[in-house]
């Protein structure tokens, strides 16, 4: 079974200089905020740290204290099998249902284990419904909300 969880992703805009990422990740660590997935993209002037945390409220409070520019976005977190084609299956299903994937990033998993995929889609509610209904094709069955959003 794979879980589909609607979660908040934080996009934190960082100055592109040494120590800034350490400041952010250190603050999250000190607050005992577990980061489930993250990606960091850079440009000439700044970097954009996108992250999903187990406890969105604790992450929001911790990041807010750093006084860095930040936005919040709803994303889907999927627990997928770590096998060739798992991501292609999901992308195909969403594409066949006319749901655009704006961007995605995945964690790495152990062989035979699971990996976590973060998907920013054009229509999160429709994507949840499609993935849940896919049953046999993707073994997507459980949709649950994180504790802080129930």
C-alpha positions in Angstrom: 0.0 0.0 0.0 1.2 3.5 -0.8 0.1 6.6 1.1 -0.9 9.8 -0.5 -0.7 12.7 1.9 -1.5 16.3 1.1 1.1 18.4 2.9 2.6 21.9 3.1 5.8 22.6 1.4 7.9 25.5 2.5 9.9 27.4 -0.1 12.6 29.4 1.7 14.6 32.0 -0.3 18.2 32.0 0.8 21.1 34.3 0.0 23.7 32.4 -2.0 26.6 32.5 0.5 28.3 30.0 2.8 26.6 29.1 6.1 23.0 30.1 5.2 21.8 26.5 4.6 23.6 25.5 7.8 21.7 28.2 9.7 18.3 27.0 8.4 18.9 23.3 8.8 20.6 23.9 12.2 17.5 25.8 13.4 15.2 22.9 12.3 17.4 20.4 14.0 17.5 22.3 17.2 13.7 22.5 17.2 13.6 18.7 16.5 11.7 19.2 13.2 12.1 16.2 11.0 12.5 17.0 7.3 10.8 14.4 5.2 12.1 15.6 1.8 13.9 18.6 0.5 15.5 20.1 -2.6 17.7 23.1 -3.1 17.9 25.0 -6.4 20.2 27.9 -7.0 20.3 31.0 -9.2 22.9 33.8 -9.4 21.3 35.8 -6.6 19.6 33.3 -4.3 18.8 29.7 -3.6 15.3 28.2 -3.1 15.1 25.6 -0.4 11.9 23.6 -0.8 11.1 21.2 2.1 8.4 19.1 3.6 8.5 18.4 7.3 6.7 15.9 9.5 5.2 18.7 11.6 4.3 21.6 9.4 3.4 23.9 12.3 6.7 23.4 14.1 8.5 24.0 10.8 6.5 27.2 10.1 7.3 28.5 13.6 11.0 27.7 13.3 11.4 29.1 9.8 9.4 32.2 10.8 11.9 33.0 13.5 14.7 33.1 11.0 13.0 36.0 9.2 13.7 34.7 5.7 11.4 35.2 2.8 9.2 32.1 2.6 6.1 30.8 0.9 3.8 27.8 1.6 2.4 25.5 -1.1 0.2 22.4 -0.9 1.9 19.4 -2.4 1.2 15.7 -2.5 3.5 13.3 -0.7 3.5 9.8 -2.1 5.2 6.8 -0.6 6.2 4.8 -3.6 7.9 1.5 -4.1 11.6 1.8 -4.9 11.5 0.1 -8.3 12.1 1.0 -11.9 9.0 2.5 -13.4 7.3 3.6 -10.2 7.6 7.3 -11.0 6.8 6.7 -14.7 3.6 4.9 -13.6 2.4 7.9 -11.5 3.4 10.4 -14.1 1.5 8.4 -16.8 -1.6 8.1 -14.6 -1.7 11.8 -13.8 -1.0 12.7 -17.5 -3.8 10.4 -18.7 -6.1 12.3 -16.4 -5.0 15.7 -17.6 -3.3 16.6 -14.3 -0.1 18.6 -14.9 2.9 17.9 -12.6 4.5 21.4 -12.2 7.5 19.8 -10.5 8.5 16.8 -8.4 11.4 15.5 -6.3 12.0 12.2 -4.7 14.1 10.8 -1.8 16.2 7.8 -2.4 15.1 4.5 -0.7 16.7 1.3 0.1 16.6 -1.5 -2.5 13.3 -3.3 -2.2 12.0 -0.5 0.1 10.1 2.7 -0.4 10.9 6.2 -1.5 9.0 9.4 -0.9 7.9 11.5 -3.9 6.8 15.1 -3.5 4.5 16.3 -6.3 3.3 19.9 -7.0 0.3 19.4 -9.3 -2.1 21.7 -10.9 -5.1 20.2 -9.2 -4.2 18.4 -5.9 -7.8 17.3 -5.0 -8.3 15.7 -8.4 -4.8 14.1 -8.3 -5.6 12.6 -4.8 -8.9 11.2 -6.1 -7.2 9.7 -9.3 -4.3 8.2 -7.4 -6.7 6.8 -4.7 -9.0 5.3 -7.3 -6.2 3.7 -9.3 -6.1 0.8 -6.9 -4.6 -2.1 -8.7 -2.5 -0.1 -11.2 -0.6 1.9 -8.6 -1.7 0.3 -5.3 -2.6 3.7 -4.1 -5.2 3.2 -1.4 -4.7 5.3 1.7 -5.3 9.1 1.7 -4.7 10.7 5.1 -4.0 14.2 6.4 -1.1 15.0 8.6 -2.1 15.4 12.3 -1.7 19.2 12.1 -4.3 19.5 9.3 -7.1 17.2 10.6 
